[in-house]
Amino acid sequence: MFNPMRLVIARERRAKTKKGFADEVGLTSQTIFRYESGEQIPPIETVEKFASVLEFPVSFFFGADVEYPRRDNASFRGLASKSGKIMDAALASGAMAYLFDDWVWEIDRYTRIEPNLPDLGGGIAPDVAAQIIREQWRLGDKPIENMVHLLEAKGIRVFSLAENTKDVDAFSVWRDDVPYIFLNRFKSAERSRFDAAHELAHLCLDKHGGAAAIHKNSPVEAIANSFAGAFLMPEADMRSVITSTIYSVDDLLTYKPRWRVSAAALTYRAHELGLINDGRSNSLYVEMSRRGWLKNEPNGIAREQSNIWQEIMDDLRDHKVTKADIALEIGVPIPEIEALLFGLANMVTIEGEGNRTPPRKVDLRLVS
């Protein structure tokens, strides 16, 4: 039976308004509303037109209800006063992730890592919260080598938000008791690390906070940014390493490899800790802007990838499971599978055709 929810998800995934979509398929907005609300069932010829315009397989529109993140339970970064359709397109990618995630973690396929995140709601200061999590995870004050690996090791599902747009940096959401983080892989590697720490704050400090964290200038966002800085650049480590004055932006580059953050984030944290004064901080930002570093700074770090998704992709390749196989089984376009793992895993590993054999059982705790 035709599922109106899936029509909504597919339309929003393509960032189309009801009016624009109606024009493309040669219908009225009122007719689209009736189809999406379930008041009317479209004929198969119309569903085929939907599939063609939205670039989804016809089978997608006849599946069961799909869970997906909602505006009231997802926390966004970098989405201030933007079009609602941009937000809805990002959230609809969450529906694709849920379908794929459920397929991967079905019984007897792989062993999932159970989430290990503290619930730190209740007004805890962000730097204190960062220290609490570091202590619970036994990180000490040492720099974090790979944020994606760390998050995965603690049971957080990490997916790519392959939206080539400056409007959405990242978002996070709890799905029952399972945490998810979506990272925009078109941002710099340094920005992606900071975004990951920022979203970790949302998961731990304002669980199910949702809409309260949408605006970048909200107190919730300021707290998450402060947490990210403290988590990635612990005070004790910063004070032990930065023992001389930072005179120029070139000095920042000597410290960048240690904490693997942007020069701007490093400047902000150093100023926050009183390692540089207001005047020095302002002059550093001016110089970074003059050199174009606020958009593209030198000495970029390598982009972080996933151990877990690469292990799974390699295993699927060994058993001749292709992207087309996965897309067919969960009823989504192949590019959606690619988008979810863009920059996280090498998708070439599951190209090709062949006879399928059951995937072996892999304990992913061994590769986290």
Secondary structure, 3 states (H helix, E strand, C coil): CCCHHHHHHHHHHCCCCHHHHHHHHCCCHHHHHHHHHCCCCCCHHHHHHHHHHHCCCHHHHHCCCCCCCCCCCEEEECCCCCCHHHHHHHHHHHHHHHHHHHHHCCCCCEECCCCCCCCCCCCCCHHHHHHHHHHHCCCCCCCCCCHHHHHHHCCCEEEECCCCCCCCCEEEEEECCEEEEEECCCCCHHHHHHHHHHHHHHHHHCCCCHHHHCCCCCHHHHHHHHHHHHHHCCHHHHHHHCCCCCCCHHHHHHHHHHHCCCHHHHHHHHHHCCCCCHHHHHHHHHHHHHCCCCCCCCCCCCCCCCHHHHHHHHHHHHCCCCHHHHHHHHCCCHHHHHHHCCCCCCHHHHCCCCCCCCCCCEEHHHCC
